[in-house]
């Protein structure tokens, strides 16, 4: 993750936002009293979805189980 001070970030904000969205690499913006992390919108939405899904009891285990199930053992029918 790259880092840039807030003064320089102000000067190049448009380019920084473009880069973050293109590369999916967050940028740390540092200031005198505090710092912030700039992430692209798609990445932010992915983070939020991951946090939501892992907050559901048993969901994490279900996802791991599904990832470990060989394709030839999967059913052709969906259970809704």
MOMO-V888169 format. One record per backbone hydrogen bond with DSSP energy under -1.0 kcal/mol. NH is the residue of the N-H (numbers start at 1). CO is the residue of the C=O. E is the energy in kcal/mol with one decimal. If there is no record, write none. Layout:
nh: <NH/NH>
co: <CO/CO>
e: <E/E>
This chain:
nh: <4/6/9/10/11/12/16/17/18/19/20/21/22/23/24/27/28/29/30/31/36/38/44/45/46/47/48/49/50/51/52/53/54/56/59/62/63/64/65/66/67/68/73/74>
co: <28/30/5/6/7/8/12/13/14/15/16/17/18/19/20/38/2/36/4/34/29/27/40/41/42/43/44/45/46/47/48/49/50/53/56/58/59/60/61/62/63/64/70/71>
e: <-2.7/-2.6/-2.3/-2.1/-1.3/-1.7/-2.6/-2.7/-2.1/-2.7/-2.7/-2.0/-2.2/-3.1/-1.6/-2.0/-3.0/-3.4/-2.5/-1.2/-2.3/-3.1/-2.6/-2.6/-2.0/-2.5/-2.5/-2.3/-2.5/-2.6/-2.4/-2.9/-2.5/-1.1/-2.0/-2.1/-2.7/-2.4/-2.6/-2.4/-2.4/-1.6/-1.6/-1.7>
